[in-house]
Amino acid sequence: MAVADDAEPQAAYRDESGALAITLSGDWTAVQAPRLEPLVAEIAARVQAVATAQLDLSGIARLDTLGAYLLRRLERTAQEGGAEVSLTTSQPAHATLMEEVSLNPADYQPPSTVLGPVDILANVGRAVTRFGRDMVGGAVFLGEVMTACLSVLLGPRRFRGPSLVNQIELIAFSGAPIIILISFLVGCIVAQQGIFQLQQFGATVFVVNLTGILILRELAVLLTSIMVAGRSGSAFTAEIGSMKMREEIDALRVMGLDPIEVLVVPRIMALVISLPILTFISTMSGLFGAGLVSWLYGGIGLDTFVERLKSVITWKHFAVGLIKAPFMAFMIGLIASIEGLAVKGSAESLGRQVTASVVKAIFMVIVVDGLFAMFFASINF
């Protein structure tokens, strides 16, 4: 049997008690696009002249996405003009396609060419609203994490030790080389700049005080936290986000497992354990770089550098950096997990949440460091 040629789309009009009844027939497909556009324009003109119109799609032989889109656009345009339009069909396949193809003009917002004062205030308002929503969501998630930690403490058999060890290996052992290198270079740069400035006053030896206190109290923990946020925090967000996209987290819930207990708690605990270790390594590497530059540029021997460092540095300076580390680690893990669970079903969403995770984590690390600086200054520590 020969396949029939494409049937030209047509529309038949009749008046039913003041309402316009339109019967559509033919093929409403992309192949008939040149004929569909003028036909839809003709139908729209007739519909605008009446108050009520009913389009019967039962006679359509073939309907694809383009045809369904044109019919939905016709329906929306007529409704915006004040006419009441309804689409009916006796073919289930066409009804399903029409349900899938829907137009929501609210989803599209044309870009504004001129950014006026009202637009700026609106953007500020939206940013404040998002910030408040993030704070509330973070507080709720923090409660869930603390509940999961308490559950693990009450039932140690539920804790996943191998996962914790694996995460510590990925964070601490795999991340140590880059932490050592960055801290060494920063220590060298700080010492070099300090020597050049202090030489003007004949106080080159005080570079030991400068580098020692700065690295121990601030630089080591800040550099380590920022590197961990960019390296491990983004990895956590990507891992959890990928599992969310593949519905693996839903599968965990179906199996009766708590995703926070299985995925989040081991990662946060690994960060809390690993970051102080990396901070100590960063401190030693930074001091070694500062001592090397002091010897090469300032003429301060390594033995003199170490002796003066011992006379200047106390256990308080050493403790300050290590005290900050677990809190910063907890903040990084919390933000990374929140952003990972916020991933939707697209790669674009994954990239957006990974970026947000790194930016928010670095911002909160600096905020926490500032809060600790004010706290230690208030207690003279």
MORA-V841722 format. One record per backbone hydrogen bond with DSSP energy under -1.0 kcal/mol. CO is the residue of the C=O (numbers start at 1). NH is the residue of the N-H. E is the energy in kcal/mol with one decimal. If there is no record, write none. Layout:
CO;NH;E + CO;NH;E
//
This chain:
7;27;-2.0 + 10;25;-2.1 + 12;23;-2.7 + 14;21;-3.0 + 16;19;-1.6 + 19;16;-3.1 + 20;54;-2.6 + 21;14;-1.8 + 22;56;-3.2 + 23;12;-2.6 + 25;10;-2.1 + 26;61;-2.3 + 28;64;-1.9 + 30;33;-1.6 + 32;36;-2.2 + 33;37;-1.8 + 35;39;-1.4 + 36;40;-3.0 + 37;41;-2.1 + 38;42;-2.1 + 39;43;-2.4 + 40;44;-2.6 + 41;45;-1.9 + 42;46;-1.9 + 43;47;-2.6 + 44;48;-2.0 + 47;50;-1.6 + 51;84;-2.9 + 52;20;-2.3 + 53;86;-1.6 + 54;22;-3.0 + 55;88;-2.7 + 56;24;-2.4 + 57;60;-1.6 + 62;28;-3.1 + 64;68;-2.4 + 65;69;-2.6 + 66;70;-2.5 + 67;71;-2.0 + 68;72;-2.3 + 69;73;-2.7 + 70;74;-2.3 + 71;75;-2.4 + 72;76;-2.5 + 73;77;-2.7 + 74;78;-2.3 + 75;79;-2.1 + 76;80;-2.4 + 77;81;-1.3 + 78;83;-2.3 + 79;82;-1.3 + 84;53;-2.8 + 86;55;-2.9 + 88;57;-3.7 + 91;95;-2.1 + 92;96;-2.6 + 93;97;-2.1 + 94;98;-2.4 + 95;99;-1.8 + 96;100;-1.8 + 97;101;-2.1 + 100;102;-1.1 + 104;107;-2.0 + 116;120;-2.2 + 117;121;-2.4 + 118;122;-2.5 + 119;123;-2.5 + 120;124;-2.4 + 121;125;-2.5 + 122;126;-2.5 + 123;127;-2.3 + 124;128;-2.6 + 125;129;-2.5 + 126;130;-2.6 + 127;131;-2.5 + 128;132;-2.6 + 129;133;-2.5 + 130;134;-2.7 + 131;135;-2.4 + 132;136;-2.3 + 133;137;-2.7 + 134;138;-2.8 + 135;139;-2.2 + 136;140;-2.3 + 137;141;-2.5 + 138;142;-2.6 + 139;143;-2.0 + 140;144;-1.9 + 141;145;-2.5 + 142;146;-2.6 + 143;147;-2.2 + 144;148;-2.3 + 145;149;-2.6 + 146;150;-2.4 + 147;151;-2.3 + 148;152;-2.1 + 149;153;-2.3 + 150;154;-2.3 + 151;155;-1.6 + 155;158;-2.2 + 156;159;-1.5 + 159;161;-1.2 + 160;164;-1.6 + 161;165;-2.5 + 162;166;-2.4 + 163;167;-2.2 + 164;168;-2.3 + 165;169;-2.1 + 166;170;-2.0 + 167;171;-2.6 + 168;172;-2.6 + 168;173;-1.0 + 169;174;-2.3 + 172;176;-1.2 + 175;179;-1.7 + 176;180;-2.8 + 177;181;-2.3 + 178;182;-2.5 + 179;183;-2.4 + 180;184;-2.4 + 181;185;-2.3 + 182;186;-2.6 + 183;187;-2.6 + 184;188;-2.2 + 185;189;-2.4 + 186;190;-2.7 + 187;191;-2.2 + 188;192;-2.5 + 189;193;-2.6 + 190;194;-2.4 + 191;195;-2.5 + 192;196;-2.2 + 193;197;-1.7 + 194;198;-2.6 + 195;199;-2.1 + 198;201;-1.3 + 198;203;-2.3 + 199;202;-1.1 + 203;206;-1.4 + 204;207;-2.0 + 205;208;-1.6 + 206;210;-2.2 + 207;211;-2.7 + 208;212;-2.4 + 209;213;-2.1 + 210;214;-2.1 + 211;215;-2.5 + 212;216;-2.2 + 213;217;-2.5 + 214;218;-2.0 + 214;219;-2.5 + 215;220;-2.0 + 218;222;-2.4 + 219;223;-3.0 + 220;224;-2.2 + 221;225;-2.4 + 222;226;-2.6 + 223;227;-2.4 + 224;228;-2.6 + 225;229;-2.6 + 226;230;-2.2 + 227;231;-2.2 + 228;232;-1.6 + 228;233;-2.4 + 232;236;-2.6 + 233;237;-2.2 + 234;238;-2.5 + 235;239;-2.7 + 236;240;-2.7 + 237;241;-2.6 + 238;242;-2.4 + 239;243;-2.0 + 240;244;-2.1 + 241;245;-2.3 + 242;246;-2.1 + 243;248;-2.5 + 244;247;-1.1 + 247;251;-1.5 + 248;252;-1.9 + 249;253;-1.9 + 250;254;-2.2 + 251;255;-1.9 + 252;257;-2.8 + 253;256;-1.5 + 258;262;-2.3 + 259;263;-3.1 + 260;265;-2.7 + 264;268;-2.6 + 265;269;-2.6 + 266;270;-2.1 + 267;271;-2.1 + 268;272;-2.5 + 269;273;-2.0 + 270;274;-2.7 + 271;275;-2.6 + 274;278;-2.7 + 275;279;-2.5 + 276;280;-2.2 + 277;281;-2.2 + 278;282;-2.7 + 279;283;-2.3 + 280;284;-2.3 + 281;285;-2.4 + 282;286;-2.8 + 283;287;-2.4 + 284;288;-2.0 + 285;289;-2.3 + 286;290;-2.3 + 287;291;-2.6 + 288;292;-2.3 + 289;293;-2.1 + 290;294;-2.3 + 291;295;-1.7 + 292;296;-2.1 + 293;297;-3.2 + 294;300;-2.3 + 301;305;-2.9 + 302;306;-2.4 + 303;307;-2.4 + 304;308;-2.7 + 305;309;-2.1 + 306;310;-2.2 + 307;311;-1.6 + 308;312;-1.6 + 309;313;-2.9 + 314;318;-1.4 + 315;319;-2.3 + 316;320;-2.2 + 317;321;-1.0 + 318;322;-1.2 + 319;323;-2.6 + 320;324;-1.7 + 321;325;-1.3 + 324;328;-2.2 + 325;329;-2.5 + 326;330;-2.5 + 327;331;-2.0 + 328;332;-2.4 + 329;333;-2.6 + 330;334;-2.3 + 331;335;-2.4 + 332;336;-2.5 + 333;337;-2.0 + 334;338;-2.3 + 335;339;-2.5 + 336;340;-1.9 + 337;341;-2.3 + 340;343;-1.1 + 346;350;-1.7 + 347;351;-2.4 + 348;352;-2.3 + 349;353;-2.5 + 350;354;-2.2 + 351;355;-2.1 + 352;356;-2.3 + 353;357;-2.4 + 354;358;-2.1 + 355;359;-2.4 + 356;360;-2.7 + 357;361;-2.3 + 358;362;-2.4 + 359;363;-2.3 + 360;364;-2.7 + 361;365;-2.2 + 362;366;-2.0 + 363;367;-2.1 + 364;368;-2.9 + 365;369;-2.3 + 366;370;-2.3 + 367;371;-2.3 + 368;372;-2.5 + 369;373;-2.3 + 370;374;-2.1 + 371;375;-2.2 + 372;376;-3.1 + 373;377;-2.0 + 374;378;-2.0 + 375;379;-1.4 + 376;381;-2.9
//
